[in-house]
Amino acid sequence: MPRNHHTSALLRGCRQVPNWYKWGGRQNPYALEWTSQTSGNEYYIVPASLTGGVSLQGFTISMWVKVTGTLLAQNYGLFGMLGSSVATYTIYINGITNEIQLHHTVQGVVSSASYTTGVWCNITIVDDGATVIMFKNGVAGTGTGVSAPSVPLTGYTLGAADIPFFGGLLYLDKCVVDELAFFDNAQDPVVLYNNGIPLSFDSAHAGLIATYEVEKPVGAIHNRAIPPTVIGPSAIGGSAPDFSWNGAGVNTKVSVVTSGLRSNDTNALIQMADNYGDYGRGVQASRRDNRTPLGSGNSLESLANGLMPFPAGGGFDTTGYTNAFIGSHDEPNLSPQVSKTITMSTGDSTVYAAQGGPNTLSGKTDARSGKLFPPTFVKKS
């Protein structure tokens, strides 16, 4: 990371405001976690078209997915796009090959990408007006995709996918889904992936129909209906329906969770702040070559009374190191800056009392106050 004003401001924030990155931002973030496999009609459904699905228009559907446990050697339905036989697409998780696959009703698997258990990945389906293909983390999956549909999609399922080739509905298990977004045109999957940080959409985002971020700024949220978080300018009629639980009775298969969320647990700035805090508290980590300012387990916070003005030191330097967590960067002033009130002397002065006398010259030249900001280091007590 280059040293610049933005970096300096971030570092000052890390030093001066405890947990600064948790202030503001999204309110009440949640995600949906499938804790056990659903069956029957237990899944979410939108029985209406959001994306047009017409080849001249195109569409994009994006979501974040994390498989949380070892899956059996079978297929699990993740997401379905409903329509006629030539316009039906499904996304399912293959527990045999550890892949997330895009399936077309007629042509079978048309795009696939591997997943890693416990790791978030962005899955984006793009219809560019000619071809529908799946992207993982901004990179096109294997396969050539399938021709774009010529008729609109008519609905969507979440937590189930209907694949006649496999005998009908497949159901989801051991998976967390977050940050769904629908667009009525082809979006850049790299931008949607956004280097690992989900985008924060607003109602003016071009092409946006709606996002379902499983977040609600006020009131309660539950696992039976997932309302839209942001409704974009391309929403049909200016509104968007809920993802409603299709099963009868209480939803015991899907939990609304507040930990380990894609919207906040992998933000690069949060990681940098956490890493900085660990470094200052003497927590060793291989990504910092196990370096600490005072040695393992010695915290700047507990030893702050040992701040001394001399000699210089107490910084971090990753220049020349491979795989440095924050890039090639030099920051010599890790410790908080200290100041010392002093009197200043600049040599002889013509502004002194004509009568002379003891201490007259020095009284005039040394009595001016000032502050010295010396380099700092921390003395281990």
C-alpha positions, -999 to 999 in steps of 0.1 A, spaced: 0 0 0 16 33 -10 22 58 18 -1 87 11 -26 109 28 -53 83 28 -30 57 44 -19 82 70 -54 91 79 -63 54 83 -33 48 105 -42 78 127 -77 64 130 -63 31 140 -42 47 167 -66 72 181 -102 58 178 -106 23 193 -127 1 170 -132 30 146 -142 8 118 -173 -4 137 -188 31 139 -214 39 112 -217 18 81 -245 -7 76 -270 -11 104 -281 -45 116 -264 -67 90 -276 -103 87 -272 -133 65 -292 -165 58 -277 -198 70 -291 -232 61 -284 -252 92 -300 -284 79 -313 -297 46 -347 -285 35 -373 -307 18 -408 -306 3 -417 -270 -3 -393 -255 22 -375 -228 3 -378 -191 -5 -397 -180 -36 -404 -148 -56 -433 -158 -79 -428 -128 -103 -403 -116 -128 -376 -93 -116 -352 -96 -145 -366 -93 -180 -346 -123 -193 -351 -111 -229 -320 -115 -251 -320 -79 -263 -321 -66 -228 -300 -90 -207 -298 -93 -169 -274 -99 -140 -280 -118 -107 -253 -116 -81 -249 -132 -46 -224 -142 -20 -222 -178 -10 -202 -198 17 -204 -235 22 -201 -240 60 -195 -278 63 -187 -310 45 -215 -319 21 -225 -354 11 -217 -367 -23 -249 -353 -39 -263 -322 -54 -278 -293 -35 -301 -267 -50 -290 -231 -44 -309 -208 -67 -335 -212 -95 -346 -190 -123 -380 -201 -135 -395 -199 -169 -403 -220 -200 -381 -250 -208 -357 -229 -229 -354 -201 -203 -349 -221 -170 -316 -218 -152 -305 -233 -119 -275 -229 -97 -266 -259 -76 -237 -271 -54 -221 -303 -64 -210 -322 -33 -192 -347 -54 -168 -323 -73 -169 -294 -48 -182 -271 -75 -210 -245 -79 -226 -251 -112 -249 -233 -136 -274 -257 -152 -296 -251 -182 -328 -273 -184 -320 -284 -220 -282 -282 -223 -272 -294 -188 -242 -279 -170 -230 -248 -189 -206 -232 -164 -190 -243 -132 -165 -231 -106 -149 -247 -75 -156 -236 -40 -137 -239 -7 -155 -249 24 -157 -219 49 -146 -193 23 -170 -167 8 -173 -165 -30 -192 -142 -52 -214 -159 -78 -227 -137 -106 -249 -148 -135 -246 -124 -165 -268 -124 -196 -250 -100 -220 -277 -102 -246 -262 -132 -263 -249 -156 -237 -256 -165 -201 -225 -175 -181 -216 -178 -144 -187 -159 -128 -169 -167 -95 -151 -138 -79 -152 -119 -112 -137 -147 -132 -158 -167 -158 -164 -203 -148 -154 -232 -170 -177 -238 -199 -190 -216 -227 -223 -207 -212 -257 -210 -229 -276 -189 -254 -296 -161 -238 -333 -166 -232 -358 -152 -257 -387 -151 -232 -389 -134 -197 -381 -153 -165 -412 -158 -143 -399 -163 -108 -370 -173 -86 -363 -198 -58 -336 -195 -31 -326 -227 -13 -340 -250 -39 -334 -256 -76 -356 -276 -100 -335 -298 -122 -356 -325 -140 -324 -342 -151 -317 -350 -115 -352 -359 -106 -368 -326 -97 -362 -302 -68 -328 -302 -50 -326 -286 -16 -298 -266 2 -278 -275 33 -248 -262 52 -246 -229 33 -248 -192 40 -262 -168 14 -259 -130 16 -260 -99 -6 -283 -109 -35 -287 -82 -62 -308 -81 -94 -301 -60 -125 -320 -56 -158 -288 -53 -179 -253 -69 -181 -231 -57 -152 -194 -61 -148 -188 -91 -126 -154 -77 -115 -171 -46 -102 -197 -66 -84 -170 -87 -68 -153 -54 -59 -120 -70 -48 -138 -89 -20 -160 -61 -6 -197 -62 -15 -208 -29 -31 -231 -6 -12 -259 2 -36 -283 32 -37 -316 37 -54 -299 55 -83 -275 27 -93 -279 23 -131 -296 -10 -140 -304 -20 -104 -337 -36 -98 -334 -46 -61 -309 -59 -36 -317 -85 -9 -290 -79 17 -308 -95 46 -305 -62 65 -331 -40 80 -323 -5 95 -353 -5 118 -377 -31 133 -373 -68 133 -362 -92 106 -371 -129 105 -364 -159 84 -398 -162 68 -396 -133 45 -366 -114 31 -376 -79 20 -356 -58 -5 -330 -36 11 -325 -12 -19 -350 -7 -47 -333 6 -79 -344 27 -108 -351 -4 -129 -376 -19 -105 -409 -28 -123 -435 -4 -110 -410 11 -86 -413 -18 -61 -399 -53 -55 -415 -83 -38 -402 -102 -8 -384 -135 -9 -411 -154 10 -407 -188 28 -427 -213 8 -431 -239 35 -460 -243 59 -453 -236 96 -423 -222 113 -390 -221 94 -366 -242 114 -342 -249 85 -328 -214 79 -313 -191 105 -308 -153 103 -273 -149 115 -253 -119 126 -217 -133 127 -192 -140 99 -210 -118 74 -198 -110 39 -207 -74 43 -183 -68 71 -160 -97 80 -136 -94 50 -134 -57 45 -98 -48 37 -97 -17 59 -112 -37 88 -85 -63 84 -58 -36 83 -72 -21 115 -74 -54 132 -39 -63 121 -26 -30 133 -42 -35 167 -28 -70 170 6 -57 161 5 -30 188 -7 -56 214 22 -79 207 2 -106 188 25 -125 165 14 -134 131 32 -150 101 18 -123 78 39 -98 97 69 -121 99 60 -125 136 73 -89 143 59 -69 172 70 -35 185 79 -47 220 81 -84 217 55 -111 218 27 -104 243 39 -69 252 12 -44 245 17 -7 237 -16 -1 255 -4 -15 289 31 0 286 20 35 273 34 51 305 68 41 292 67 65 262 100 83 260 112 111 237 145 96 226 159 78 207 139 75 175 122 43 166 90 24 172 76 20 137 70 -7 111 87 -14 79 75 -39 53 96 -26 24 116 -54 9 95 -82 25 76 -106 4 39 -112 12 37 -83 36 2 -79 48 -1 -42 39 22 -41 10 56 -24 6 52 3 33 72 22 58 56 38 88 82 50 113 58 66 138 38 36 152 37 51 187 14 80 194 32 113 190 43 130 223 51 166 228 72 185 253 67 220 264 100 239 261 114 274 260 132 284 229 165 301 223 176 314 189 209 331 199 216 368 206 188 392 206 186 430 203 154 431 222 165 432 258 165 457 286 191 485 280 199 487 317 216 453 316 219 432 347 220 395 355 198 372 335 186 400 312 197 386 279 188 350 287 155 361 301 146 377 268 160 350 245 149 319 264 115 328 278 95 322 246 75 290 249 71 263 223 64 226 218 89 200 206 76 169 189 105 145 192 107 111 176 93 85 200 100 50 212 86 28 239 107 18 268 99 -17 281 94 -14 319 
